[in-house]
Amino acid sequence: MSEIRQDPTTGAFVIIAPGRGGRPGAQRAPSGADPRLPRFDALCPFCPGHEAELPGIIAETPSGDPPGWSTRVVPNKFPALTPDAVARSAQDPMHTTLAGKGFHEVVIESPYHDADLATMEIAQISDVIATYHRRFCELSQRPGIKAVVLFRNHGARSGASLVHPHAQVIALPLFPPRLQAMASWSSRQGAQLEQCPTCAELARELQIGERIVEESTNFVALVPFAAEVPCEQWLVPKRHAASFGETRETELADLSALLRRALQRLRATHGDPPYSFAIESVPSGADSKPYFHWRLRIAPDLVNRGGFERGAGLPINPSAPEKDAALLRASLGKGSGLREGET
């Protein structure tokens, strides 16, 4: 039976319609992992030895193993925003135009072309998460930056233009619409509740348990009540924090392991599907969003979107979040989901 659900942390509505999951063409065929990927690719600009093809190197995490680095940060060769952009002269007072001034970087997550977050050693993925954190904090402090969005596309259908494992960071001179809507909702609801809406929802979810995928020391992995897509997962810190930049070193290590397991669950249940994830957060040092609570949102690309979703701006999820959570929970075997003794 269909339901219209409202996300208590954002105010957004979603149609949950499990009956539509069986219609022809509703589900995308699983892509599966590509076993043919080489360790190094002679045509890949992110592989070691191709430094001349990069527009520069911003930062590296040193490694004792060849080629001497484990992660690398470079400027995006085809940036959405640039630090030297200049606004053109206003020609029409009814049309707002801002300079496309900002920063667009790429985090190369491994020297190895065939690496992936779901299969990396924990030390390597910890280097990746630490690199995410450093770039987020550094870009947050740049003059004129209002938001920093760190995201990752996996698979061509999700928007990844290169196979080599990488994420991207864009620092913007404005607060993007999704984050603005989240911040506005959390501010209004938080004032009424006298509590962060996400903290309140996290307490409810932990009490109910049916949408929890895994609970670690510092984070909770769950399928949200109003999931927009099948097997959507949120990784939410238990400690209230508005910004990813406030995450402590021990929490980053915990997040690394939890993210790897979350992606392993997608592989186990859907054969390495395309997905995108994004860190939804205010910048480091932002103190005007006391009820905002950052999260890492993983959105698998498992369904074909139609005209209604695009025209109405109202997602239809053909899968029940409760069933998705149970599927993901069981995917890695006994002891991989909720803490022992929990249901």
Buried (B, 14 or more C-beta within 10 A) or exposed (E): EEEEBEBBBBBBBBBBBBEBBEEEEBBBEBBEBEEEBEEBBEEBBBBBEBEEEBEEEBBBBEBEEEBEBBBBBBBBEEBEBBEEBEEEEEEEEEEEEEBBBBBBBBBBBBBBBBBBBBBBEEEBBBBBBBBBBBBBBBBBEBEEBBBBBBBBBBBEBBBBEBBBBBBBBBBBBEBBEBBEBBBBBBBEBBEEBEBBBBBBBBEEBBEEBBBBBBBBEBBBBBBBBBBBBBBBBBBBBBEBBBBBBBBEEEBBBBBBBBBBBBBBBBBBBBEBBBBBBBBBBBBBEBEEBEBBBBBBBBBBBBBEEEEEBEEEEBBBBBBBBBBBBBBBBBBBEEEBBBEEEEE
